[in-house]
Amino acid sequence: MTDMTDAPRNPILKKLPLIIIGIVALLGAFFLRDYLTFEALAENREALIGFRDDNYLVTVLVFIAAYVVIVAFSLPGATIATLTGGFLFATFPGALFNVLGATIGATAIFLAARWGFGESLGKKLEGSDGTVKKIKDGIDENQWSMLFLIRLVPAVPFFLANLIPSFLEVPLYRFVVSTFIGIIPGTVVYTSVGAGLGEVFARGETPNLGIIFEPQIIFPIIGLCVLAALPILLKAIRGKKGL
């Protein structure tokens, strides 16, 4: 009796977290697009600073919780949230609060995706043949390097970097560690931009969000990407030499 009643429900129940995330993401994109913006931050900056000065610990906890929700439900405004972290808390500890919120939110969507269909997809890939199996094996052999690469490369959307590992049977601790460490460089850059928003507001300007692509910023990040990819390159070279 138990098997007959539970079996049809399991597929839906397993996908329920992802369904909820998808619905909330769509609603958030429609209803919150005018609130999680730079203009909204500029208009409410004095109220935010006043609340922070009167309730610092509460502000920290609310901010981290809000960042978790934004990332976990793929809501618009992650960049604004990072800038806000710098604006309210300076580059440090603002960067730490940003990284914590982003990591917790990313872990939530990673677990939801894995529970929904990542585990079954991983098993299918493992049992496949030919090119697909070779790609899966190659990623498995270089998981740390691949995880750090998708976090460090600015061109990889954050939500994709959260979903891809869930399909490839990446252990939870590897995902959490690589996310926390891998997002630090970019987060520090944008948090520092947020820390300087007071002057930007005073001039009536908008922040330069393309700063991460400027030479003094992007070259060190490229260097970190090369370091992350080095083990993969060395394995490829050794494989060609038959070592």
C-alpha positions in Angstrom: 0.0 0.0 0.0 2.8 2.4 0.9 4.6 1.9 -2.4 1.5 2.5 -4.4 0.6 5.7 -2.7 4.1 7.2 -2.4 5.5 6.3 -5.8 3.5 8.7 -7.9 4.1 11.5 -5.4 7.9 11.2 -5.2 8.8 12.8 -8.5 6.6 15.9 -7.8 7.8 16.2 -4.2 11.4 16.0 -5.2 10.9 18.8 -7.7 8.7 20.9 -5.4 11.7 23.1 -4.1 12.7 23.9 -7.6 9.1 24.6 -8.6 8.8 27.0 -5.6 12.1 28.7 -6.5 11.0 29.1 -10.1 7.6 30.6 -9.1 9.2 33.0 -6.6 11.9 34.0 -9.2 9.2 34.9 -11.7 7.2 36.8 -9.2 10.3 38.6 -7.9 11.4 39.6 -11.4 8.0 41.2 -11.9 7.3 42.8 -8.6 10.7 43.6 -7.2 12.5 45.0 -10.3 11.8 48.6 -9.2 12.9 48.0 -5.6 16.2 46.2 -5.9 17.8 48.9 -7.9 20.6 51.5 -7.6 18.0 54.3 -7.6 16.1 52.7 -4.7 19.3 52.4 -2.8 20.2 56.1 -3.4 16.7 57.3 -2.3 16.8 55.2 0.9 20.4 55.6 1.8 19.9 57.9 4.8 17.2 55.7 6.3 19.4 52.7 5.9 22.4 54.3 7.5 20.2 55.6 10.4 18.8 52.1 11.0 22.3 50.6 10.8 23.6 53.1 13.3 20.8 52.3 15.8 20.6 48.6 15.2 23.9 47.3 13.9 23.6 43.6 14.7 20.0 43.5 13.5 21.0 45.2 10.3 23.8 42.6 9.7 21.5 39.7 10.3 18.7 41.2 8.1 21.1 42.0 5.4 22.6 38.5 5.2 19.1 36.9 5.3 18.0 39.2 2.5 21.1 38.3 0.4 20.4 34.6 1.0 16.8 35.0 -0.3 18.0 37.0 -3.3 20.5 34.3 -4.3 18.4 31.2 -3.3 15.4 32.4 -5.4 17.5 33.9 -8.2 15.8 37.3 -7.6 17.0 40.4 -9.4 19.3 42.7 -7.4 22.3 40.5 -6.4 24.7 43.2 -7.6 22.8 45.9 -5.8 22.9 43.8 -2.7 26.7 43.5 -2.9 27.0 47.2 -3.3 24.7 47.8 -0.4 26.9 45.5 1.7 29.9 47.8 1.0 27.8 50.9 1.5 26.5 49.9 4.9 29.5 48.0 6.3 32.6 49.2 4.3 34.8 46.8 2.3 35.4 44.8 5.4 33.4 43.3 7.0 31.0 44.1 4.2 32.7 41.6 1.8 32.5 38.9 4.5 28.7 39.5 4.9 28.3 39.4 1.1 30.2 36.2 0.7 28.3 34.5 3.6 24.9 35.5 2.2 25.9 34.4 -1.4 27.3 31.1 -0.2 24.3 30.2 1.9 21.9 31.1 -0.9 23.9 29.3 -3.5 24.0 26.2 -1.3 20.2 26.3 -0.9 19.6 26.3 -4.6 22.3 23.7 -5.2 20.6 21.3 -2.7 17.2 22.0 -4.2 18.5 21.3 -7.8 20.3 18.1 -6.6 17.2 16.9 -4.8 15.0 17.7 -7.7 16.8 16.1 -10.6 20.6 16.5 -10.2 21.0 13.1 -8.5 19.1 11.2 -11.2 20.8 13.1 -14.0 24.2 12.4 -12.5 23.4 8.7 -12.4 22.3 8.8 -16.1 25.5 10.6 -17.1 27.6 8.1 -15.1 25.8 5.2 -16.9 26.2 6.7 -20.4 28.8 5.9 -23.0 30.9 7.7 -25.5 31.7 11.4 -25.4 29.2 12.3 -22.7 30.8 9.8 -20.3 34.3 11.1 -21.1 33.2 14.7 -20.3 31.7 13.5 -17.1 34.8 11.6 -16.1 37.0 14.6 -17.0 35.0 16.9 -14.8 35.0 14.3 -12.0 38.8 14.0 -12.1 39.2 17.8 -11.9 36.3 18.8 -9.7 38.2 21.4 -7.5 39.7 23.1 -10.6 36.4 23.2 -12.4 34.5 24.5 -9.4 37.0 27.3 -8.8 37.0 28.2 -12.6 33.3 28.6 -12.9 33.4 30.9 -9.8 36.3 33.0 -10.9 35.4 33.6 -14.5 33.1 36.7 -14.5 31.4 35.6 -17.8 29.8 32.6 -16.0 26.4 33.6 -14.6 26.1 33.0 -10.9 22.9 30.9 -11.0 24.5 28.6 -13.6 27.5 28.1 -11.4 25.1 27.0 -8.7 23.2 24.6 -10.9 25.9 22.9 -12.9 27.6 21.2 -10.0 24.3 19.8 -8.8 24.1 17.8 -12.0 27.6 16.4 -11.7 27.4 14.8 -8.2 29.7 17.3 -6.7 30.0 16.7 -2.9 28.3 19.4 -0.8 31.5 20.3 1.1 33.4 20.9 -2.2 30.6 23.1 -3.5 30.5 25.2 -0.3 34.3 25.6 0.0 34.8 26.4 -3.7 31.9 28.9 -3.7 33.0 30.7 -0.5 36.6 31.0 -1.7 35.9 31.4 -5.4 33.6 34.4 -5.1 35.9 36.3 -2.8 37.8 38.2 -5.6 34.8 39.5 -7.4 32.9 40.2 -4.2 35.7 42.3 -2.8 35.8 44.4 -5.9 32.1 45.2 -5.9 32.0 45.6 -2.2 34.7 48.2 -2.4 32.7 50.0 -5.1 29.8 50.0 -2.7 32.0 51.4 0.1 32.6 54.4 -2.1 29.0 55.1 -2.9 28.8 58.0 -0.5 30.9 60.1 -2.8 29.1 58.8 -5.9 25.7 59.8 -4.4 27.1 63.2 -3.5 28.1 63.8 -7.1 24.8 62.5 -8.4 26.5 59.8 -10.5 26.1 56.0 -10.8 28.9 53.5 -9.9 31.1 51.9 -12.5 30.0 48.3 -12.4 32.4 47.5 -15.3 35.3 48.0 -13.0 35.9 44.3 -12.8 36.9 44.3 -16.4 39.5 47.0 -16.0 43.1 45.8 -16.5 44.2 46.2 -12.8 41.3 44.0 -11.7 40.7 41.5 -14.5 44.4 40.5 -14.9 44.8 39.2 -11.3 41.5 37.3 -11.7 42.7 35.8 -15.0 45.9 34.8 -13.1 43.7 33.0 -10.5 41.8 31.3 -13.3 45.1 30.1 -14.8 46.2 28.7 -11.4 42.8 26.9 -11.1 43.1 25.4 -14.6 46.8 24.4 -14.1 46.0 20.9 -12.7 43.7 20.2 -15.7 46.4 21.4 -18.2 49.1 19.3 -16.5 46.9 16.2 -16.6 46.1 16.8 -20.3 49.8 17.1 -21.1 50.7 14.0 -19.1 47.9 12.1 -20.8 49.3 13.0 -24.3 52.8 11.9 -23.3 51.4 8.7 -21.9 52.8 9.4 -18.4 
